[in-house]
Amino acid sequence: MKLSIELTLTPLKKDFIPTIKSFILQLRSLGFIVKENPLSTQIYGDFDSVMQSLVPLIKNTFKDEEAIMLHLKMVKGDRSQYEPDF
């Protein structure tokens, strides 16, 4: 089953940029389709594979930070080719 996920990582500290950059670089290295914009990052792939790779990455990121939030939206299916039709 295909999966589309939107992630917004929010480290709760003044110097948040290095944490976000590190997280995105690690996402890119997982081998899935990854798309970024100024507000969020999307990852697309097989449900089981994405989740097996993503959960440890989130856990390690949370371990490394004192205070951090992750907003996550999941949609069944591969929406990587979505184009608005309006």
N, CA, C and O atoms as a Maestro MAE file, in Angstrom:
{
 s_m_m2io_version
 :::
 2.0.0
}

f_m_ct {
 s_m_title
 :::
 protein
 m_atom[344] {
  # First column is atom index #
  i_m_mmod_type
  r_m_x_coord
  r_m_y_coord
  r_m_z_coord
  i_m_residue_number
  s_m_chain_name
  s_m_pdb_residue_name
  s_m_pdb_atom_name
  i_m_atomic_number
  :::
  1 25 0.843 -1.172 0.000 1 A "MET " " N  " 7
  2 3 0.000 0.000 0.000 1 A "MET " " CA " 6
  3 2 0.896 1.245 0.000 1 A "MET " " C  " 6
  4 15 1.855 1.337 0.765 1 A "MET " " O  " 8
  5 25 0.562 2.189 -0.868 2 A "LYS " " N  " 7
  6 3 1.320 3.433 -0.956 2 A "LYS " " CA " 6
  7 2 0.863 4.426 0.108 2 A "LYS " " C  " 6
  8 15 -0.275 4.385 0.576 2 A "LYS " " O  " 8
  9 25 1.791 5.330 0.482 3 A "LEU " " N  " 7
  10 3 1.551 6.286 1.560 3 A "LEU " " CA " 6
  11 2 2.163 7.627 1.197 3 A "LEU " " C  " 6
  12 15 3.245 7.693 0.614 3 A "LEU " " O  " 8
  13 25 1.459 8.691 1.549 4 A "SER " " N  " 7
  14 3 1.969 10.058 1.429 4 A "SER " " CA " 6
  15 2 1.937 10.677 2.827 4 A "SER " " C  " 6
  16 15 0.921 10.613 3.519 4 A "SER " " O  " 8
  17 25 3.055 11.275 3.235 5 A "ILE " " N  " 7
  18 3 3.146 11.880 4.567 5 A "ILE " " CA " 6
  19 2 3.650 13.305 4.440 5 A "ILE " " C  " 6
  20 15 4.579 13.579 3.680 5 A "ILE " " O  " 8
  21 25 3.036 14.209 5.185 6 A "GLU " " N  " 7
  22 3 3.526 15.575 5.304 6 A "GLU " " CA " 6
  23 2 4.026 15.767 6.735 6 A "GLU " " C  " 6
  24 15 3.321 15.476 7.700 6 A "GLU " " O  " 8
  25 25 5.258 16.263 6.848 7 A "LEU " " N  " 7
  26 3 5.893 16.453 8.156 7 A "LEU " " CA " 6
  27 2 6.279 17.916 8.347 7 A "LEU " " C  " 6
  28 15 6.789 18.563 7.432 7 A "LEU " " O  " 8
  29 25 6.030 18.420 9.536 8 A "THR " " N  " 7
  30 3 6.532 19.735 9.933 8 A "THR " " CA " 6
  31 2 7.199 19.562 11.286 8 A "THR " " C  " 6
  32 15 6.531 19.331 12.294 8 A "THR " " O  " 8
  33 25 8.529 19.676 11.299 9 A "LEU " " N  " 7
  34 3 9.304 19.520 12.525 9 A "LEU " " CA " 6
  35 2 9.519 20.902 13.138 9 A "LEU " " C  " 6
  36 15 9.927 21.835 12.447 9 A "LEU " " O  " 8
  37 25 9.245 21.030 14.437 10 A "THR " " N  " 7
  38 3 9.375 22.309 15.120 10 A "THR " " CA " 6
  39 2 10.176 22.141 16.409 10 A "THR " " C  " 6
  40 15 9.603 21.839 17.456 10 A "THR " " O  " 8
  41 25 11.491 22.333 16.347 11 A "PRO " " N  " 7
  42 3 12.290 22.335 17.569 11 A "PRO " " CA " 6
  43 2 11.949 23.594 18.382 11 A "PRO " " C  " 6
  44 15 11.907 24.694 17.831 11 A "PRO " " O  " 8
  45 25 11.711 23.437 19.652 12 A "LEU " " N  " 7
  46 3 11.307 24.560 20.503 12 A "LEU " " CA " 6
  47 2 12.541 25.173 21.161 12 A "LEU " " C  " 6
  48 15 12.760 25.046 22.366 12 A "LEU " " O  " 8
  49 25 13.341 25.845 20.325 13 A "LYS " " N  " 7
  50 3 14.551 26.516 20.797 13 A "LYS " " CA " 6
  51 2 14.917 27.596 19.792 13 A "LYS " " C  " 6
  52 15 14.432 27.590 18.661 13 A "LYS " " O  " 8
  53 25 15.772 28.523 20.206 14 A "LYS " " N  " 7
  54 3 16.147 29.639 19.334 14 A "LYS " " CA " 6
  55 2 16.909 29.177 18.096 14 A "LYS " " C  " 6
  56 15 16.635 29.646 16.991 14 A "LYS " " O  " 8
  57 25 17.853 28.272 18.268 15 A "ASP " " N  " 7
  58 3 18.691 27.808 17.163 15 A "ASP " " CA " 6
  59 2 18.095 26.527 16.572 15 A "ASP " " C  " 6
  60 15 18.642 25.439 16.747 15 A "ASP " " O  " 8
  61 25 16.966 26.672 15.871 16 A "PHE " " N  " 7
  62 3 16.213 25.514 15.386 16 A "PHE " " CA " 6
  63 2 16.652 25.016 14.013 16 A "PHE " " C  " 6
  64 15 16.398 23.860 13.673 16 A "PHE " " O  " 8
  65 25 17.299 25.857 13.225 17 A "ILE " " N  " 7
  66 3 17.623 25.512 11.839 17 A "ILE " " CA " 6
  67 2 18.517 24.269 11.717 17 A "ILE " " C  " 6
  68 15 18.218 23.410 10.888 17 A "ILE " " O  " 8
  69 25 19.592 24.128 12.497 18 A "PRO " " N  " 7
  70 3 20.418 22.911 12.346 18 A "PRO " " CA " 6
  71 2 19.648 21.609 12.572 18 A "PRO " " C  " 6
  72 15 19.902 20.616 11.890 18 A "PRO " " O  " 8
  73 25 18.731 21.605 13.500 19 A "THR " " N  " 7
  74 3 17.941 20.403 13.770 19 A "THR " " CA " 6
  75 2 17.054 20.062 12.577 19 A "THR " " C  " 6
  76 15 16.953 18.898 12.189 19 A "THR " " O  " 8
  77 25 16.419 21.063 12.003 20 A "ILE " " N  " 7
  78 3 15.545 20.837 10.850 20 A "ILE " " CA " 6
  79 2 16.362 20.366 9.648 20 A "ILE " " C  " 6
  80 15 15.968 19.422 8.963 20 A "ILE " " O  " 8
  81 25 17.495 21.016 9.388 21 A "LYS " " N  " 7
  82 3 18.346 20.604 8.266 21 A "LYS " " CA " 6
  83 2 18.816 19.164 8.424 21 A "LYS " " C  " 6
  84 15 18.795 18.393 7.465 21 A "LYS " " O  " 8
  85 25 19.233 18.805 9.618 22 A "SER " " N  " 7
  86 3 19.688 17.438 9.869 22 A "SER " " CA " 6
  87 2 18.562 16.433 9.621 22 A "SER " " C  " 6
  88 15 18.781 15.389 9.006 22 A "SER " " O  " 8
  89 25 17.374 16.746 10.094 23 A "PHE " " N  " 7
  90 3 16.224 15.865 9.923 23 A "PHE " " CA " 6
  91 2 15.917 15.670 8.437 23 A "PHE " " C  " 6
  92 15 15.688 14.544 7.996 23 A "PHE " " O  " 8
  93 25 15.911 16.756 7.666 24 A "ILE " " N  " 7
  94 3 15.622 16.670 6.236 24 A "ILE " " CA " 6
  95 2 16.710 15.886 5.499 24 A "ILE " " C  " 6
  96 15 16.403 15.073 4.626 24 A "ILE " " O  " 8
  97 25 17.969 16.122 5.842 25 A "LEU " " N  " 7
  98 3 19.056 15.371 5.209 25 A "LEU " " CA " 6
  99 2 18.917 13.874 5.475 25 A "LEU " " C  " 6
  100 15 19.167 13.057 4.589 25 A "LEU " " O  " 8
  101 25 18.521 13.518 6.690 26 A "GLN " " N  " 7
  102 3 18.312 12.106 7.012 26 A "GLN " " CA " 6
  103 2 17.111 11.543 6.249 26 A "GLN " " C  " 6
  104 15 17.150 10.403 5.788 26 A "GLN " " O  " 8
  105 25 16.047 12.336 6.115 27 A "LEU " " N  " 7
  106 3 14.895 11.895 5.317 27 A "LEU " " CA " 6
  107 2 15.311 11.615 3.878 27 A "LEU " " C  " 6
  108 15 14.924 10.602 3.295 27 A "LEU " " O  " 8
  109 25 16.103 12.521 3.313 28 A "ARG " " N  " 7
  110 3 16.555 12.353 1.927 28 A "ARG " " CA " 6
  111 2 17.342 11.055 1.752 28 A "ARG " " C  " 6
  112 15 17.267 10.420 0.700 28 A "ARG " " O  " 8
  113 25 18.086 10.666 2.766 29 A "SER " " N  " 7
  114 3 18.950 9.482 2.659 29 A "SER " " CA " 6
  115 2 18.178 8.164 2.753 29 A "SER " " C  " 6
  116 15 18.760 7.100 2.543 29 A "SER " " O  " 8
  117 25 16.893 8.214 3.061 30 A "LEU " " N  " 7
  118 3 16.107 6.989 3.236 30 A "LEU " " CA " 6
  119 2 15.751 6.316 1.918 30 A "LEU " " C  " 6
  120 15 15.371 5.145 1.913 30 A "LEU " " O  " 8
  121 25 15.865 7.028 0.801 31 A "GLY " " N  " 7
  122 3 15.612 6.422 -0.498 31 A "GLY " " CA " 6
  123 2 14.189 6.542 -1.010 31 A "GLY " " C  " 6
  124 15 13.833 5.892 -1.994 31 A "GLY " " O  " 8
  125 25 13.366 7.360 -0.363 32 A "PHE " " N  " 7
  126 3 11.992 7.574 -0.808 32 A "PHE " " CA " 6
  127 2 11.911 8.884 -1.587 32 A "PHE " " C  " 6
  128 15 12.868 9.658 -1.609 32 A "PHE " " O  " 8
  129 25 10.771 9.131 -2.224 33 A "ILE " " N  " 7
  130 3 10.537 10.431 -2.843 33 A "ILE " " CA " 6
  131 2 10.328 11.432 -1.710 33 A "ILE " " C  " 6
  132 15 9.454 11.242 -0.864 33 A "ILE " " O  " 8
  133 25 11.123 12.491 -1.692 34 A "VAL " " N  " 7
  134 3 11.012 13.532 -0.670 34 A "VAL " " CA " 6
  135 2 10.879 14.869 -1.383 34 A "VAL " " C  " 6
  136 15 11.690 15.201 -2.248 34 A "VAL " " O  " 8
  137 25 9.864 15.630 -1.023 35 A "LYS " " N  " 7
  138 3 9.654 16.968 -1.563 35 A "LYS " " CA " 6
  139 2 9.606 17.953 -0.406 35 A "LYS " " C  " 6
  140 15 9.020 17.677 0.641 35 A "LYS " " O  " 8
  141 25 10.228 19.099 -0.612 36 A "GLU " " N  " 7
  142 3 10.304 20.093 0.458 36 A "GLU " " CA " 6
  143 2 9.734 21.424 -0.015 36 A "GLU " " C  " 6
  144 15 9.792 21.761 -1.198 36 A "GLU " " O  " 8
  145 25 9.190 22.162 0.926 37 A "ASN " " N  " 7
  146 3 8.801 23.546 0.693 37 A "ASN " " CA " 6
  147 2 9.079 24.317 1.984 37 A "ASN " " C  " 6
  148 15 9.477 23.703 2.974 37 A "ASN " " O  " 8
  149 25 8.888 25.612 2.012 38 A "PRO " " N  " 7
  150 3 9.238 26.368 3.219 38 A "PRO " " CA " 6
  151 2 8.453 25.989 4.484 38 A "PRO " " C  " 6
  152 15 8.889 26.296 5.593 38 A "PRO " " O  " 8
  153 25 7.317 25.335 4.330 39 A "LEU " " N  " 7
  154 3 6.475 25.039 5.487 39 A "LEU " " CA " 6
  155 2 6.480 23.588 5.933 39 A "LEU " " C  " 6
  156 15 6.164 23.297 7.086 39 A "LEU " " O  " 8
  157 25 6.837 22.660 5.029 40 A "SER " " N  " 7
  158 3 6.779 21.248 5.394 40 A "SER " " CA " 6
  159 2 7.610 20.419 4.429 40 A "SER " " C  " 6
  160 15 8.137 20.916 3.434 40 A "SER " " O  " 8
  161 25 7.706 19.144 4.757 41 A "THR " " N  " 7
  162 3 8.395 18.174 3.913 41 A "THR " " CA " 6
  163 2 7.443 17.014 3.684 41 A "THR " " C  " 6
  164 15 6.758 16.569 4.605 41 A "THR " " O  " 8
  165 25 7.404 16.526 2.448 42 A "GLN " " N  " 7
  166 3 6.555 15.383 2.130 42 A "GLN " " CA " 6
  167 2 7.441 14.197 1.778 42 A "GLN " " C  " 6
  168 15 8.507 14.346 1.179 42 A "GLN " " O  " 8
  169 25 6.972 13.019 2.165 43 A "ILE " " N  " 7
  170 3 7.674 11.779 1.843 43 A "ILE " " CA " 6
  171 2 6.636 10.795 1.296 43 A "ILE " " C  " 6
  172 15 5.524 10.692 1.814 43 A "ILE " " O  " 8
  173 25 7.025 10.074 0.237 44 A "TYR " " N  " 7
  174 3 6.118 9.173 -0.463 44 A "TYR " " CA " 6
  175 2 6.779 7.812 -0.633 44 A "TYR " " C  " 6
  176 15 7.965 7.725 -0.951 44 A "TYR " " O  " 8
  177 25 6.007 6.754 -0.420 45 A "GLY " " N  " 7
  178 3 6.553 5.422 -0.617 45 A "GLY " " CA " 6
  179 2 5.614 4.346 -0.121 45 A "GLY " " C  " 6
  180 15 4.445 4.604 0.166 45 A "GLY " " O  " 8
  181 25 6.139 3.132 -0.023 46 A "ASP " " N  " 7
  182 3 5.387 1.996 0.493 46 A "ASP " " CA " 6
  183 2 5.164 2.171 1.990 46 A "ASP " " C  " 6
  184 15 6.094 2.511 2.722 46 A "ASP " " O  " 8
  185 25 3.946 1.942 2.446 47 A "PHE " " N  " 7
  186 3 3.570 2.175 3.851 47 A "PHE " " CA " 6
  187 2 4.555 1.532 4.823 47 A "PHE " " C  " 6
  188 15 5.132 2.216 5.669 47 A "PHE " " O  " 8
  189 25 4.747 0.221 4.704 48 A "ASP " " N  " 7
  190 3 5.598 -0.487 5.667 48 A "ASP " " CA " 6
  191 2 7.037 0.015 5.628 48 A "ASP " " C  " 6
  192 15 7.657 0.207 6.674 48 A "ASP " " O  " 8
  193 25 7.568 0.228 4.433 49 A "SER " " N  " 7
  194 3 8.957 0.689 4.305 49 A "SER " " CA " 6
  195 2 9.139 2.086 4.882 49 A "SER " " C  " 6
  196 15 10.095 2.346 5.612 49 A "SER " " O  " 8
  197 25 8.212 2.984 4.550 50 A "VAL " " N  " 7
  198 3 8.308 4.357 5.059 50 A "VAL " " CA " 6
  199 2 8.234 4.356 6.577 50 A "VAL " " C  " 6
  200 15 9.052 4.996 7.237 50 A "VAL " " O  " 8
  201 25 7.274 3.652 7.131 51 A "MET " " N  " 7
  202 3 7.103 3.658 8.581 51 A "MET " " CA " 6
  203 2 8.290 3.021 9.300 51 A "MET " " C  " 6
  204 15 8.712 3.513 10.346 51 A "MET " " O  " 8
  205 25 8.836 1.925 8.749 52 A "GLN " " N  " 7
  206 3 10.000 1.274 9.365 52 A "GLN " " CA " 6
  207 2 11.208 2.196 9.376 52 A "GLN " " C  " 6
  208 15 12.037 2.115 10.281 52 A "GLN " " O  " 8
  209 25 11.318 3.059 8.397 53 A "SER " " N  " 7
  210 3 12.450 3.996 8.327 53 A "SER " " CA " 6
  211 2 12.177 5.271 9.104 53 A "SER " " C  " 6
  212 15 13.081 5.824 9.730 53 A "SER " " O  " 8
  213 25 10.940 5.738 9.067 54 A "LEU " " N  " 7
  214 3 10.605 7.031 9.658 54 A "LEU " " CA " 6
  215 2 10.539 7.005 11.184 54 A "LEU " " C  " 6
  216 15 11.012 7.934 11.839 54 A "LEU " " O  " 8
  217 25 9.961 5.957 11.749 55 A "VAL " " N  " 7
  218 3 9.789 5.897 13.210 55 A "VAL " " CA " 6
  219 2 11.134 5.978 13.946 55 A "VAL " " C  " 6
  220 15 11.238 6.764 14.889 55 A "VAL " " O  " 8
  221 25 12.166 5.216 13.573 56 A "PRO " " N  " 7
  222 3 13.451 5.357 14.267 56 A "PRO " " CA " 6
  223 2 14.073 6.749 14.093 56 A "PRO " " C  " 6
  224 15 14.707 7.267 15.013 56 A "PRO " " O  " 8
  225 25 13.889 7.351 12.911 57 A "LEU " " N  " 7
  226 3 14.413 8.701 12.684 57 A "LEU " " CA " 6
  227 2 13.735 9.703 13.612 57 A "LEU " " C  " 6
  228 15 14.401 10.549 14.208 57 A "LEU " " O  " 8
  229 25 12.426 9.612 13.733 58 A "ILE " " N  " 7
  230 3 11.690 10.502 14.642 58 A "ILE " " CA " 6
  231 2 12.133 10.260 16.078 58 A "ILE " " C  " 6
  232 15 12.377 11.210 16.822 58 A "ILE " " O  " 8
  233 25 12.236 9.009 16.467 59 A "LYS " " N  " 7
  234 3 12.624 8.681 17.843 59 A "LYS " " CA " 6
  235 2 14.004 9.237 18.176 59 A "LYS " " C  " 6
  236 15 14.191 9.821 19.244 59 A "LYS " " O  " 8
  237 25 14.973 9.065 17.279 60 A "ASN " " N  " 7
  238 3 16.321 9.581 17.529 60 A "ASN " " CA " 6
  239 2 16.346 11.102 17.574 60 A "ASN " " C  " 6
  240 15 17.057 11.691 18.388 60 A "ASN " " O  " 8
  241 25 15.575 11.736 16.707 61 A "THR " " N  " 7
  242 3 15.494 13.197 16.721 61 A "THR " " CA " 6
  243 2 14.897 13.680 18.036 61 A "THR " " C  " 6
  244 15 15.387 14.649 18.616 61 A "THR " " O  " 8
  245 25 13.859 13.026 18.509 62 A "PHE " " N  " 7
  246 3 13.243 13.400 19.779 62 A "PHE " " CA " 6
  247 2 14.208 13.172 20.947 62 A "PHE " " C  " 6
  248 15 14.238 13.966 21.888 62 A "PHE " " O  " 8
  249 25 14.988 12.105 20.894 63 A "LYS " " N  " 7
  250 3 15.967 11.839 21.955 63 A "LYS " " CA " 6
  251 2 17.007 12.953 22.041 63 A "LYS " " C  " 6
  252 15 17.452 13.321 23.129 63 A "LYS " " O  " 8
  253 25 17.389 13.486 20.876 64 A "ASP " " N  " 7
  254 3 18.450 14.497 20.814 64 A "ASP " " CA " 6
  255 2 18.000 15.893 21.225 64 A "ASP " " C  " 6
  256 15 18.838 16.758 21.480 64 A "ASP " " O  " 8
  257 25 16.708 16.124 21.293 65 A "GLU " " N  " 7
  258 3 16.183 17.466 21.574 65 A "GLU " " CA " 6
  259 2 15.469 17.514 22.924 65 A "GLU " " C  " 6
  260 15 14.818 16.555 23.337 65 A "GLU " " O  " 8
  261 25 15.606 18.642 23.590 66 A "GLU " " N  " 7
  262 3 14.941 18.811 24.886 66 A "GLU " " CA " 6
  263 2 13.438 19.032 24.703 66 A "GLU " " C  " 6
  264 15 12.626 18.482 25.447 66 A "GLU " " O  " 8
  265 25 13.077 19.847 23.698 67 A "ALA " " N  " 7
  266 3 11.671 20.150 23.430 67 A "ALA " " CA " 6
  267 2 11.485 20.263 21.922 67 A "ALA " " C  " 6
  268 15 12.163 21.048 21.258 67 A "ALA " " O  " 8
  269 25 10.559 19.471 21.392 68 A "ILE " " N  " 7
  270 3 10.364 19.430 19.941 68 A "ILE " " CA " 6
  271 2 8.952 18.934 19.627 68 A "ILE " " C  " 6
  272 15 8.392 18.117 20.357 68 A "ILE " " O  " 8
  273 25 8.390 19.440 18.536 69 A "MET " " N  " 7
  274 3 7.072 18.993 18.073 69 A "MET " " CA " 6
  275 2 7.203 18.482 16.651 69 A "MET " " C  " 6
  276 15 8.051 18.943 15.887 69 A "MET " " O  " 8
  277 25 6.360 17.532 16.307 70 A "LEU " " N  " 7
  278 3 6.284 17.044 14.931 70 A "LEU " " CA " 6
  279 2 4.817 16.972 14.545 70 A "LEU " " C  " 6
  280 15 4.037 16.246 15.162 70 A "LEU " " O  " 8
  281 25 4.446 17.729 13.521 71 A "HIS " " N  " 7
  282 3 3.103 17.646 12.954 71 A "HIS " " CA " 6
  283 2 3.195 16.691 11.778 71 A "HIS " " C  " 6
  284 15 4.045 16.850 10.903 71 A "HIS " " O  " 8
  285 25 2.324 15.708 11.761 72 A "LEU " " N  " 7
  286 3 2.393 14.665 10.750 72 A "LEU " " CA " 6
  287 2 0.998 14.414 10.197 72 A "LEU " " C  " 6
  288 15 0.047 14.195 10.949 72 A "LEU " " O  " 8
  289 25 0.889 14.449 8.876 73 A "LYS " " N  " 7
  290 3 -0.366 14.103 8.199 73 A "LYS " " CA " 6
  291 2 -0.072 12.928 7.280 73 A "LYS " " C  " 6
  292 15 0.943 12.911 6.584 73 A "LYS " " O  " 8
  293 25 -0.962 11.952 7.282 74 A "MET " " N  " 7
  294 3 -0.780 10.768 6.442 74 A "MET " " CA " 6
  295 2 -2.009 10.586 5.556 74 A "MET " " C  " 6
  296 15 -3.148 10.733 5.999 74 A "MET " " O  " 8
  297 25 -1.744 10.263 4.292 75 A "VAL " " N  " 7
  298 3 -2.815 9.998 3.335 75 A "VAL " " CA " 6
  299 2 -2.512 8.671 2.657 75 A "VAL " " C  " 6
  300 15 -1.390 8.427 2.215 75 A "VAL " " O  " 8
  301 25 -3.511 7.829 2.580 76 A "LYS " " N  " 7
  302 3 -3.346 6.576 1.850 76 A "LYS " " CA " 6
  303 2 -3.201 6.902 0.364 76 A "LYS " " C  " 6
  304 15 -3.987 7.667 -0.195 76 A "LYS " " O  " 8
  305 25 -2.193 6.316 -0.262 77 A "GLY " " N  " 7
  306 3 -1.960 6.513 -1.684 77 A "GLY " " CA " 6
  307 2 -0.756 7.402 -1.944 77 A "GLY " " C  " 6
  308 15 -0.288 8.118 -1.059 77 A "GLY " " O  " 8
  309 25 -0.271 7.343 -3.160 78 A "ASP " " N  " 7
  310 3 0.877 8.153 -3.580 78 A "ASP " " CA " 6
  311 2 0.365 9.437 -4.216 78 A "ASP " " C  " 6
  312 15 -0.149 9.412 -5.334 78 A "ASP " " O  " 8
  313 25 0.499 10.546 -3.521 79 A "ARG " " N  " 7
  314 3 0.035 11.849 -4.016 79 A "ARG " " CA " 6
  315 2 1.191 12.696 -4.553 79 A "ARG " " C  " 6
  316 15 1.050 13.909 -4.709 79 A "ARG " " O  " 8
  317 25 2.326 12.067 -4.834 80 A "SER " " N  " 7
  318 3 3.519 12.812 -5.241 80 A "SER " " CA " 6
  319 2 3.354 13.518 -6.581 80 A "SER " " C  " 6
  320 15 4.072 14.481 -6.852 80 A "SER " " O  " 8
  321 25 2.441 13.074 -7.416 81 A "GLN " " N  " 7
  322 3 2.229 13.685 -8.724 81 A "GLN " " CA " 6
  323 2 1.016 14.624 -8.740 81 A "GLN " " C  " 6
  324 15 0.547 15.013 -9.810 81 A "GLN " " O  " 8
  325 25 0.518 14.980 -7.576 82 A "TYR " " N  " 7
  326 3 -0.685 15.821 -7.494 82 A "TYR " " CA " 6
  327 2 -0.467 17.162 -8.184 82 A "TYR " " C  " 6
  328 15 0.544 17.834 -7.983 82 A "TYR " " O  " 8
  329 25 -1.436 17.521 -8.992 83 A "GLU " " N  " 7
  330 3 -1.469 18.825 -9.661 83 A "GLU " " CA " 6
  331 2 -2.881 19.387 -9.467 83 A "GLU " " C  " 6
  332 15 -3.856 18.707 -9.788 83 A "GLU " " O  " 8
  333 25 -3.009 20.612 -8.950 84 A "PRO " " N  " 7
  334 3 -4.351 21.200 -8.822 84 A "PRO " " CA " 6
  335 2 -5.027 21.316 -10.190 84 A "PRO " " C  " 6
  336 15 -4.372 21.627 -11.185 84 A "PRO " " O  " 8
  337 25 -6.315 21.069 -10.236 85 A "ASP " " N  " 7
  338 3 -7.033 21.155 -11.499 85 A "ASP " " CA " 6
  339 2 -8.061 22.283 -11.484 85 A "ASP " " C  " 6
  340 15 -9.093 22.204 -12.150 85 A "ASP " " O  " 8
  341 25 -7.772 23.311 -10.732 86 A "PHE " " N  " 7
  342 3 -8.692 24.453 -10.668 86 A "PHE " " CA " 6
  343 2 -7.940 25.744 -10.791 86 A "PHE " " C  " 6
  344 15 -8.544 26.816 -10.759 86 A "PHE " " O  " 8
  :::
 }
 m_bond[343] {
  # First column is bond index #
  i_m_from
  i_m_to
  i_m_order
  :::
  1 1 2 1
  2 2 3 1
  3 3 4 2
  4 3 5 1
  5 5 6 1
  6 6 7 1
  7 7 8 2
  8 7 9 1
  9 9 10 1
  10 10 11 1
  11 11 12 2
  12 11 13 1
  13 13 14 1
  14 14 15 1
  15 15 16 2
  16 15 17 1
  17 17 18 1
  18 18 19 1
  19 19 20 2
  20 19 21 1
  21 21 22 1
  22 22 23 1
  23 23 24 2
  24 23 25 1
  25 25 26 1
  26 26 27 1
  27 27 28 2
  28 27 29 1
  29 29 30 1
  30 30 31 1
  31 31 32 2
  32 31 33 1
  33 33 34 1
  34 34 35 1
  35 35 36 2
  36 35 37 1
  37 37 38 1
  38 38 39 1
  39 39 40 2
  40 39 41 1
  41 41 42 1
  42 42 43 1
  43 43 44 2
  44 43 45 1
  45 45 46 1
  46 46 47 1
  47 47 48 2
  48 47 49 1
  49 49 50 1
  50 50 51 1
  51 51 52 2
  52 51 53 1
  53 53 54 1
  54 54 55 1
  55 55 56 2
  56 55 57 1
  57 57 58 1
  58 58 59 1
  59 59 60 2
  60 59 61 1
  61 61 62 1
  62 62 63 1
  63 63 64 2
  64 63 65 1
  65 65 66 1
  66 66 67 1
  67 67 68 2
  68 67 69 1
  69 69 70 1
  70 70 71 1
  71 71 72 2
  72 71 73 1
  73 73 74 1
  74 74 75 1
  75 75 76 2
  76 75 77 1
  77 77 78 1
  78 78 79 1
  79 79 80 2
  80 79 81 1
  81 81 82 1
  82 82 83 1
  83 83 84 2
  84 83 85 1
  85 85 86 1
  86 86 87 1
  87 87 88 2
  88 87 89 1
  89 89 90 1
  90 90 91 1
  91 91 92 2
  92 91 93 1
  93 93 94 1
  94 94 95 1
  95 95 96 2
  96 95 97 1
  97 97 98 1
  98 98 99 1
  99 99 100 2
  100 99 101 1
  101 101 102 1
  102 102 103 1
  103 103 104 2
  104 103 105 1
  105 105 106 1
  106 106 107 1
  107 107 108 2
  108 107 109 1
  109 109 110 1
  110 110 111 1
  111 111 112 2
  112 111 113 1
  113 113 114 1
  114 114 115 1
  115 115 116 2
  116 115 117 1
  117 117 118 1
  118 118 119 1
  119 119 120 2
  120 119 121 1
  121 121 122 1
  122 122 123 1
  123 123 124 2
  124 123 125 1
  125 125 126 1
  126 126 127 1
  127 127 128 2
  128 127 129 1
  129 129 130 1
  130 130 131 1
  131 131 132 2
  132 131 133 1
  133 133 134 1
  134 134 135 1
  135 135 136 2
  136 135 137 1
  137 137 138 1
  138 138 139 1
  139 139 140 2
  140 139 141 1
  141 141 142 1
  142 142 143 1
  143 143 144 2
  144 143 145 1
  145 145 146 1
  146 146 147 1
  147 147 148 2
  148 147 149 1
  149 149 150 1
  150 150 151 1
  151 151 152 2
  152 151 153 1
  153 153 154 1
  154 154 155 1
  155 155 156 2
  156 155 157 1
  157 157 158 1
  158 158 159 1
  159 159 160 2
  160 159 161 1
  161 161 162 1
  162 162 163 1
  163 163 164 2
  164 163 165 1
  165 165 166 1
  166 166 167 1
  167 167 168 2
  168 167 169 1
  169 169 170 1
  170 170 171 1
  171 171 172 2
  172 171 173 1
  173 173 174 1
  174 174 175 1
  175 175 176 2
  176 175 177 1
  177 177 178 1
  178 178 179 1
  179 179 180 2
  180 179 181 1
  181 181 182 1
  182 182 183 1
  183 183 184 2
  184 183 185 1
  185 185 186 1
  186 186 187 1
  187 187 188 2
  188 187 189 1
  189 189 190 1
  190 190 191 1
  191 191 192 2
  192 191 193 1
  193 193 194 1
  194 194 195 1
  195 195 196 2
  196 195 197 1
  197 197 198 1
  198 198 199 1
  199 199 200 2
  200 199 201 1
  201 201 202 1
  202 202 203 1
  203 203 204 2
  204 203 205 1
  205 205 206 1
  206 206 207 1
  207 207 208 2
  208 207 209 1
  209 209 210 1
  210 210 211 1
  211 211 212 2
  212 211 213 1
  213 213 214 1
  214 214 215 1
  215 215 216 2
  216 215 217 1
  217 217 218 1
  218 218 219 1
  219 219 220 2
  220 219 221 1
  221 221 222 1
  222 222 223 1
  223 223 224 2
  224 223 225 1
  225 225 226 1
  226 226 227 1
  227 227 228 2
  228 227 229 1
  229 229 230 1
  230 230 231 1
  231 231 232 2
  232 231 233 1
  233 233 234 1
  234 234 235 1
  235 235 236 2
  236 235 237 1
  237 237 238 1
  238 238 239 1
  239 239 240 2
  240 239 241 1
  241 241 242 1
  242 242 243 1
  243 243 244 2
  244 243 245 1
  245 245 246 1
  246 246 247 1
  247 247 248 2
  248 247 249 1
  249 249 250 1
  250 250 251 1
  251 251 252 2
  252 251 253 1
  253 253 254 1
  254 254 255 1
  255 255 256 2
  256 255 257 1
  257 257 258 1
  258 258 259 1
  259 259 260 2
  260 259 261 1
  261 261 262 1
  262 262 263 1
  263 263 264 2
  264 263 265 1
  265 265 266 1
  266 266 267 1
  267 267 268 2
  268 267 269 1
  269 269 270 1
  270 270 271 1
  271 271 272 2
  272 271 273 1
  273 273 274 1
  274 274 275 1
  275 275 276 2
  276 275 277 1
  277 277 278 1
  278 278 279 1
  279 279 280 2
  280 279 281 1
  281 281 282 1
  282 282 283 1
  283 283 284 2
  284 283 285 1
  285 285 286 1
  286 286 287 1
  287 287 288 2
  288 287 289 1
  289 289 290 1
  290 290 291 1
  291 291 292 2
  292 291 293 1
  293 293 294 1
  294 294 295 1
  295 295 296 2
  296 295 297 1
  297 297 298 1
  298 298 299 1
  299 299 300 2
  300 299 301 1
  301 301 302 1
  302 302 303 1
  303 303 304 2
  304 303 305 1
  305 305 306 1
  306 306 307 1
  307 307 308 2
  308 307 309 1
  309 309 310 1
  310 310 311 1
  311 311 312 2
  312 311 313 1
  313 313 314 1
  314 314 315 1
  315 315 316 2
  316 315 317 1
  317 317 318 1
  318 318 319 1
  319 319 320 2
  320 319 321 1
  321 321 322 1
  322 322 323 1
  323 323 324 2
  324 323 325 1
  325 325 326 1
  326 326 327 1
  327 327 328 2
  328 327 329 1
  329 329 330 1
  330 330 331 1
  331 331 332 2
  332 331 333 1
  333 333 334 1
  334 334 335 1
  335 335 336 2
  336 335 337 1
  337 337 338 1
  338 338 339 1
  339 339 340 2
  340 339 341 1
  341 341 342 1
  342 342 343 1
  343 343 344 2
  :::
 }
}
